[in-house]
Amino acid sequence: MTFENNSIQFTAPEGAYTIPYILQQIATIQADIGYVSAALEQLSKISDGNSGNPGSPGDIAGEAKAKAIRDVIIHREETNQQLLRLYEKMYDDLTSRPEHNSPEQP
């Protein structure tokens, strides 16, 4: 099986994608929350922006940093959702093969 994307080509060995492989990849995505913990830790380090001066705009840089961290999390979650859709499709393709279908009962 060969996948091409303009400048990237990847050839997977035949039979490399199995139901156990797909389930393991889904479990890996589910368990991968380190980036969320890291983002929360970074957010906790950002100043609250209270300079004590009346009428001051606050910590604009801190707000921008927080939004950037938020965007990283959003985009990572979108990537995870796309991966899950891909694995769902792969799972459906594998389970629709005749060797995975149970024999009909007489």
N, C-alpha and C positions, 0 to 999 in steps of 0.2 A: 504494500500500500504506500503510495507516494503522495505527499502534500506539497503544493508549491504556492508561494506567495511572493511575487515579483522577484526578490533577491534571496529568499529563503527556501530551501528544499529540505524536507525531512522524510526519510524512508523508515517506516516502522517494520520490524520483522513480522512476517505472517503469524497470526495467532497471538500477537503480543497483547491485544486488547481483549480481555476476558471479563466476565461478570465479577469475579473476585477483584480484578484490577480496578474496575470502575467503582466498586463499593469501597475499596481502600482509598481511592482518590477522593471520594465524597467524604469519607471519614476524616481525611487529612484536611480538607477545606473546613470542615466543621470544627476541628480541633485547633485550627490556626487562628488564635486570637491575640497573638503576641503583638501584632501591629496596633490593636485596639488599646492594649495596656500601655504600650509605648506612647501612643497619642495622648492618652489620659495623663500620663506622667508629664509629658511636655506641656500640656494645658495647665497642670497644677503649678508649673514653674513660671507661667506668664503673670506679670503684675496685674493687679486689679485696675490699674490706670488712674487711681485716685491721687492726683498730685497735691491736693489740698488747696489749690488756688481756685477761687470762685470763677466760673465762666471758662475754665480751661477745657480744651477738647478731650482731655483724658489721654489714655495711652493708645494712640492710633496704630502704632507699630504692633502692640500687643494684640489688638483686634485683628489686624491683618494676619498675624501669625496664627491666631486661633482659627480664622477662616481657612487658611492654607492647610492646617492640620485636619479640619473638617472635610475639606475637599479631598485630601488623600484618603481618608476613611471612606468617603462616598464612592470614589473611583475604585477603590479596592473591593468594596462590596459589590459594585456593578460588575467587576471582573469575575468575582466569585459566582454571581448569578449567571453570567454567560457560561462559565465552566460547568456549572450544574446543569444548564440546559443542554450543553454538549454531551455531558455524561448521560443525561436522561435519553437523549437521542441514540447514543451508542448502545445503551442498555436495551432500548426498544428494538434496535436493529439486531442485537445479539439474541434476544429472546424471541424474535420473530423467525429465526432460523428453524428449519424442521428438526434438527437434532436437539433443540431445547424445548420443543413442544411435546407435551405428554401424549402418548398414544390414546386414540379414542377407545372408549369402552364399548363393547358390543351391546 
